[in-house]
Amino acid sequence: MRRSALLFACIASACAAAPPAPGPSPPKPVPAAAPAAGLPPLSERERVIADELRSDVAQLAGKIGERNADKKWELASAADWLVESLEKIGYAVARDGHEIDGVLVQNLSVQIRGGSAADEVVVVGAHYDSATGSPGANDNASGVAALLALARRYQTASADRTLRFVFFANEEPPYFQTPKMGSLLYARGLVVRRENVVAMLSLESIGVYSDAAGSQRAPQALAGKIPTIGNFAAVVGNTASKPLVDLVAEGLSVRGSLPAVGAALPGDVPEAGWSDHWSFWQIGVPAVMITDTAPFRDAHYHKPSDTPERLDYARAARVVAGLESVIAELVGESVSLKPDKKSKDVLAP
């Protein structure tokens, strides 16, 4: 039996079965992240992805710019552009609209229906709004562009599970982790419709990397436990999502061409839930964030200077290419993400 078949058999009960989270246990030694000079050349596929990312970030953060409840026309323009882009790929787009404080906000989704396990859904999502005062190139046009790139590559795919790409509104303050947060509205709708979502990946700020010493800072819960050079992708989840953290971090490192570090942390560590994956924890779904760690690396986080030209599209493309393979594993066969009884809040190797 393949490794993934062992990892995925009981995924539906992952969060419900998790024991109360203890404090973080001592992690295994953290491997040094490889410098850019040590990375292999981009493949042709990765070069194409990098060009797509650059173009889509320029459209969303450059041409449209700041987009949120204070910039309702820009937020609507972003949604319309996403619908147009997805329809050009060949998808039928579902619009999940909500009137929030007098503004219509929309979660947008497309899916590739599965085969033998079509009632099991894997969600991959990213929020398309930006923080107030910021054009949001890294946070989070980079995640949206990555989601579009993945959607292009999966449009004609077939798999056992259903794969759904979701573009969320209202992730940023003042709606973050409130009942008006777009992904929380969406997650609660899943419960009402009794949909069986077995895993969720949130793409959150994936465009900033540095090979400079000291370029990576850490939240208090991970102080001294992650590399101090910010040239890796991070995979962050709660304790109940540890098997998913392990699978994604290993997959990015092995199948992608960029180092990845995974962390499964107690849900009450604030930084662990800083994206739309948090909403899925609230309904008991294993969920992780794939990120460059945003404010712990990016000096332009939530600032007017978060602009398209400064992002590292080559390394972001490596993340997308790795995710393409990880997602194929998640939707392709039965893999268990149920935490074992010894699961701790630790760094994935």
Secondary structure, 3 states (H helix, E strand, C coil): CCHHHHHECCHHHCCCCCCCCCCCCCCCCCCCCCCHHHCCCCCHHHHHHHHHHHHHHHHHHHHHCCCECCEHHHHHHHHHHHHHHHHHHCCCCEEEEEEECCEEEEEEEEEECCCCEEEEEEEEEEECCCCCCCCCHHHHHHHHHHHHHHHHHHCCCCCCEEEEEEEECCCCCCCCCCCCCHHHHHHHHHHHCCCEEEEEEEEECCCCCCCCCCCCCCCHHHCCCCCCCCCCEEEEEEHHHHHHHHHHHHHHHHHCCCCEEEEEECCCCHHHHCCCHHHHHCCCCCEEEEECCHHHCCCCCCCCCCCHHHCCHHHHHHHHHHHHHHHHHHHHCCECCCCCCCCCCCEEC
